[in-house]
Every structure is written in C-alpha cells, then in structure tokens.
Amino acid sequence: MTKKKHFETEAIRNQTERSQFSEHSTPLYLTSSFVFDDAEEMRASFAEEKQRNLYSRFTNPNTSEFVSKVVAMEGAESGYAFATGMSAIFSSFAALLNAGDHIVSCRSVFGSTHSMFTKYLPKWNIETSYFKVDEVDLVESLIKENTTILYIETPTNPAVDILDLALIGKIAKKHNLIYIVDNCFATPYIQQPIKFGADLVIHSATKLMDGQGRVLAGVTVGKEDLIREIYLFARNTGPAMSPFNAWVLSKSLETLAIRVEKHCENALKVAEFLEENKNVDLVKYPFLKSHPQYNVAQQQMKLGGNIVAFEIKGGIEAGRKFLDKIKMCSLSANLGDTRTIVTHPSSTTHGRLSEEDRLEVGITNGLVRVSVGLENVADIIEDLTQALSN
C-alpha cells in the first residue's frame, strides 16, 4: 500500500505522466482534440471502454493534473474543472437538480450565487429557503419532501462568519440531502469539508488557488457518482476550464501551502491591529478570540484565512473616505491575491441591495473587507493606519 503523501508534497509531485521528452515540469497541452491510431480505438474511446483524452472540452492533460491535485488536497474521489467559480457552482446545481426541487441554503452566500437562487433557478420551478448564520437550529424546519441540496459557504463572504461543518453535515445525512460547501475562503489547506460530511466541495480557483490575480477558474470535487453527473452536464454544455489556465493553476498549487501560511500570519496581525484602532467598532477574523464562532473555527480550520472584516465608525461616508485615503493597498472586488485588497461592500459590490438585505447578511454600512496579501505586514498596517486617521 502506497503511503499517503503530505499536502505540500502532493501539490508539487502530483504530475501528468512525462512525455517522450522527459520534461521535469508539465508542459502546456494547447490542443483542442486528440488523435486515434485506428477506428476501433476511436470507437472504444467514445464508448468510454477506454479512458483517454478525446477533446479538451471533456478532458485535457493540464486540466486533469489540476483536478487530481485538488481531489487529493480535499480528500475527494473525483472532480471537474470549470472556466470560472460561478460556472462550477451553476453547473453543479444544474446537473443535480430537477424541475420542482428545493434547496436549503445559508443566506450568507456570494452575491452571484444568491442571484442564481432567486432569479434564475426559479425559472425551472426550483426554490430556495434561507437560514441565517445564527439560525442553524432552524435548518431542519426548512427541509421539505422535495429538498435535494443543503448548501453553505464558510467562512462567509464578506462578513467571515463561520458555520459548523460537522453539525450541518449531520443534518444533511439524516435527511439524505446532497451537502455542498463553498470552500473558497479557506482553501483545502485550511479545511477539508469532506471530513465533516460534505458530498461536494466547490472553489473559485480565481482566488487563493491562483493567488496572483491572473486567471478565472472554478473546480468541484467530491463523490464520484455526483461528479459523474456534473461531468456529463459540463461535457454537453461547455463550461470547461482552458488548458492554459489549468497549467497556471497547477503551478500555483505547488506554493499554496506556503502562501496561505503567510497570508494567515499577516491577516491575524492586521486583525489584532484593527481591534486596537479607535476608529474601528468591530473586527471579525475567525482566529480572533472575539469572533462569535471562534471555538467552531478552531475545531474545523487549521488557520484563520486571509480575509479580515471590520466596521469603520461613520458608516458609508467613512467607508468611502477610507477607500479614498488608501495609498498602497488595492481597491478591487477580487480577493486572495498576493496584493492586499480593500473593499467597502455597502458602496460597491453590494451597493444595489437595500439596507435591509445587506444587514440580513451582516453587511453594515461601515463594513470593510480586507483581503490581506503577502506584502510586509508593517507596510500593510501603515497604509491602513493612515487611511483610518481622522
């Protein structure tokens, strides 16, 4: 029996089989299709009697390598790579749901996921019932006879709330639901939801998996039978990841552990600094003892992640002034980059929502999200200090 390799080793040594050129680093396979030796091989391949690459919308050596790494990192059975994080989310739901099905989801989900639940899936008579992060005790009361999927993301975006993966996993198992977790904020280095009962795990690989703001990508991993359905859906509808992006991401995963370690080290120091700043009302970071779900975070997360959320005194106007005074950090809606990014959701990413809707998911007028990067933490804190000054 082959001994399981450590996380960092798997990320580096899990590679596509070398070609006749004996390359040390996996090359790019920029080809749309693959050739066959004869008619019988072609027939057997399309009949799936023989496992091999047919067409890069289905599989490609680069995408296969990337997926195999994420599968190993998450402790999954299989996976499929997508062009974006949202294509991974939509395709996973579309493949597994039928008209008339029902979803139970935490209300604190990514904005585009919320739009999918409320605007697009209802076109197929698929409804979603929400529970708040502090209402997990209500989850079972929301489950109906036609409920198929129980969905959460943790930590949540942008308020970094923590949901108890094991507790929700037990509910999903009790009611025979497909348990799906968006693990984007944590990455498989920090937590593996499958260990807590998740059937599928989804990532926007655009974020920390790439880590340098270069590509768009998504991936879903989990149980083989569920991934099979997702693969067939994606094979026929075409949201596949490009070989080039897969090649970039596979290289990025080689440094994921060391990057995330530093991101988290910096983020904790930034969170501790913000807690002491007189112009800040509240700081939320999973590994701060003041976080409402600190104990749960300690149980299911290795580190606290790179996202810090805090409330700046003075509401929306103070938030805008803070952004205007930022000098080094970037103003962007992205996250998980080597560069520190600050966002004021109420006046930007979630500005079109009503205040009531924003408050429902923890987005106060003064909430600021910081995606802490890899710069020297003293420089990050210096920029935040001057931006927060009156």
N, C-alpha and C positions, 0 to 999 in steps of 0.2 A: 504493500500500500504506500503510495507516494505521500510524503509528509506535506501538509498544507503550508504554503509559504506565507511569510508575514506580508502585511498590507503593502508596505513600500516596495518590497521585492516583487510582489505580483504586478504592481503598477509598472515596473521597469522591465521585468523579464518575460511578461506575457506578450509574445510577439507572433506575428504571422510567420509561417514556415519560410525559411530562406529560399531564394531562387537559385538558379544555376550560377549566379554571380557572387554568391556567398557574402552578401551585404551584411554589415553589422547593424545598421539601422533600417527599419522597414521602409521601402521605397513607396512613392506615390503610384497608385494604380488608376491613372486617369483614362479609363476606358468605359464606354457605355455598355459594351457587350463582351461576350467571351465565345471562343470557337470550340468546335467539337471535332473529334477525329473521324467519326462516321455517323451514319443515320441512326444506328442502334444506340450509340452513346447519347445522341441528341434526344431520342425518344425517351430513354430511361431517365435522363436528367429532368426533362419536363414532367415526367410522370412521378418524379421525386423518389424513384427507386435508387437513384444515385445522388448523393449530396455533393454539390459543386456549385460554383458561381455560374449563373445564366445571363443575368442582366443587372446592371448596377442599381436599378430601381428596387430590385429584390434584395440582393446581397452584393458585397464587394469586399475584397481582402482588407481594405482600410477600415470600412465600417464594421466588419466582423471583428477586427482586432480591438477597436474601441469598445464595442459592446461586450466582448469577452472580459475585458478589464473591469468594466462596471459591474458585470454579473458576479465576478469574483469578489470585488470590493463589497458588494451589498449582500453576498451570500445567497444569491438568486439562482434560479435554474436556467433561465433564458432571458433574452431581451431583444429589443429592436431600436434602432437609432433614427431620429427624425430631423427634419430641416430646422425646426425651432422647438422651444419648450411648449408653446401653445399647440403646435401640431401633435406633439406627444400626448398632451392632455386630451385634446379633442378626439384624436384617433383612438385612444384607449377607451374613452367613453362610448364613442360611436360604434366601435367593434363589439362591445359587450352589452349594450342596451338595445331593447326593442321598444317599439311604439307602445306607450302606455305604462312604461316602467317608472319607478320612483327612486330618487336619490335623497339620502340624508347627508348633509354636509355642515361643517362648521361655517359660520357666517364670515369669519376672518379668512378669506381666500384672496388670491391675486385678482385684481380688477377684471382682467380679461376672462378669467375663469368664472367670475360672478356673472359677467355678460353672457357667457355661454350657457350658464344655468338658467338665466332669467329671460333671455331674448331669443336664443337660437334653439335650444333643446325643446322648449315648449311647442315649437312648430311640429314636432313629432309626438306631441302629447306626452312628453317626458317632464315631470315636475320635480322640483327640489324643495325640501323642507330644511330650514336652517336652525342650528342651535348656536348660542354664543359660547365663547371660550370658557365662561364660568357657569355654563349650564349643561355640563356633560351628564348630569343626573337626569336630564330631560330626553336624552337621546332615544332611549327605548320607547318612550311615549310617541315619538315621531315615526317609528317604523310601522309600515303598512304591509298588507299582503303582497303588494306589487313592488316593494322596496328591493332593489337589486344591489346597490352600491352604497357603502359608507365611506365618505371622503374627508380627509383633513390635510392641512399643511402645518408643520411645526418645526422650528419656530414660525410664527405667522408673519405676514408682510402687511404693513410695515411696523407693527407695534411689538414685534418679537415676544408675543405670548407663547406659552408652552402648553401643549396638550399631552395628556398621559397616554402614550402609545399602547402600553400594555392593557390599561383599563378599557380603552376603546376597542382594542383587538379582541378582548373577551366578549364584548357586546356583539361585535361582528360575527364571531364564531358561533355564539349562542343562537343567532338568528340566521345563520348560513348566508351572510352577506359577503360580497366582494369588498375587501378592505384595501383602499388605495391611499397612499401617503405621498404628498409632495415633499421631498426631502432636499429641496434646492438650497435652502439657507444653511443646512447643516453639512451637506456632502456626506458620502459614505464613510469618510474618515472620522467624523464626529459621532454619527449614529447610524445604525442599520435597522430600519423599521421592521424588516422581515423577522428579526429576532424577537420582536414584540407582537407578532401575529399578522403583519401586513402581507397581503397577497401580491400586490403590485407596488412598486416604488417609481416615482416619476421625478425627473430632473430637467430643469432648464440648464443645459450644459453651457449655455451662453455665459453663465455667471462664474462661480468659483472653479468649476471644472476647467474652463478655458483660463480664466484668471487674468487675462490681459486685454479684454475687450476687442477681440479680433474676429470672432465668428459667431453666427447664430446656430444653435443646435439644441436638440432635446433627446431624451432617452427614457424608455420604460423598461424595467426589468421586473422579474418575479416568477410566478408559477408557469411552468412550461405550457400547460393546456390553455391558460389565458393569453399568454404571449403568442401562441399559435393563432388564435382568433385575431389578435391585433396585427400580427404579421400579414395574414390574408387580407385584412381590410386595407392595410397600408400598401401592400403589393398591388392592389387593384385601384387605389385612389391616388397614390403617388406622392406622399409627403416625405419621401426618403431623404436622409442626410447625404450631402455630397461627399465623394471620396476625399476631396481636399480638406474639407472641414473635419472629417473623421481623422485624417492623418495629423492635423494640427492638434486636435483634442487628445489623441493617443499620446502624443509627445507631452502635452500639458499634464496629463495624469501622472507622468513619471515624477513630477515635482509637487503633486497635490498635497501630500502629507507635510512636507517641509514648508510649503507656502501657507497652508491653513494653520499650522502651529504658530507661525509668525503673525498672521492676521489676528488670531485669537489673543496672542500675547499683547499686541498693540491695542486691540479693542478693549480688553479689560482695563488697561491703563487709561485709555480715553474715558471709559465709563466711570472709573474712580475719580478722575479729574473733574468730570462734569457734575458728579454728586456734590462736590465741594464748591461749585461756582454759584455765586449769589444771584445770577440772572437765570438760573435754571430751577424749575419747580420740581421736576420728577425725571429720573433716569431709569430706563429699563434695559437691562442686559442679563441674559439667563444665568450668568455665573456671579452676579452681584447678590449678596445675601438679602438685599432689599427687594429683589424680584418676587412677585407674588407666587410664582411657581418654581422658586429656586430649588426646593427639595426634589421635585419631579425632574427638573433639568439635570440635577446631579446624578439621578438614577439612570437616565437614558442617554445622556450626552457625555462625550469624552472631554469636550471643551465647549466654550460658550458661543462660538461663531464669531463672525466679523461685523455683525450689524448691531449698532447701538441706537436706541430711540430715546429721545428726551423732549421734554416740554419746555419751551423757552417762555419766559414771562413776557406778557404783552400781546399774545395771540398772533393773528395773521400778519398784522403790520410789523410786529417784532420779528417774525419769521422771515419776511421779505427783506427787512433791513439787515438781518443776519446774513442772508444769501448775498446781498449786495456788498457786504464788507469782506466776504471770503476772498483770499488772495491766492493761496497755493492750492487748496483742495478744489476739486472739480465740481461744477454744477451740472448734474446729469441725472437721468432717470434710471441708469443702469446700476448694477451693484456687483460685488465680487471681483473687482478689478485690482491690479497692483496699485493703482492710484486711488487715494481716498476721495470719496464722492459724498456730497451732502445734498439732500433733497428735502423740500418743505411740502409734504403731500397736500395739505389743505389749499395751497395756492397754485399747485402744479398738477401732479399726477391724479389727484382726487378732487380737483377744484370744481368739477362739474356735478359732483354729488351734493345733495342737500346736506346741511349741517347735521340733521338728524341721522342720515345714513352714515355719514362719516363717524359720528360719535358711537354709533352702534358697533363699529369695528375698531374702536379705540383710537380713531384719528381725530385728535383735538385740534383746535385752531393753531396751537403753538407747537404741535408735534414736528420734530425734525428727525429724519433718518440719516444716520451716518454709516456708510459702508467703509469701514476702516481698512486702509491699504497697507502697503509694505514700506512706505517711507519711514525714516527715523521718527519714532513716536514723539520725540521732543518737538520736531518741526510741525507735526500734525496738531499737537496741543497748543503750540504757539499761535498757529493760524486760527484755531477755534477760540483761543483766549481773546485775541484782538477783535474777532468778529462778534464776540459776545459782550465786549466792553460798551459802556454807555457813551 
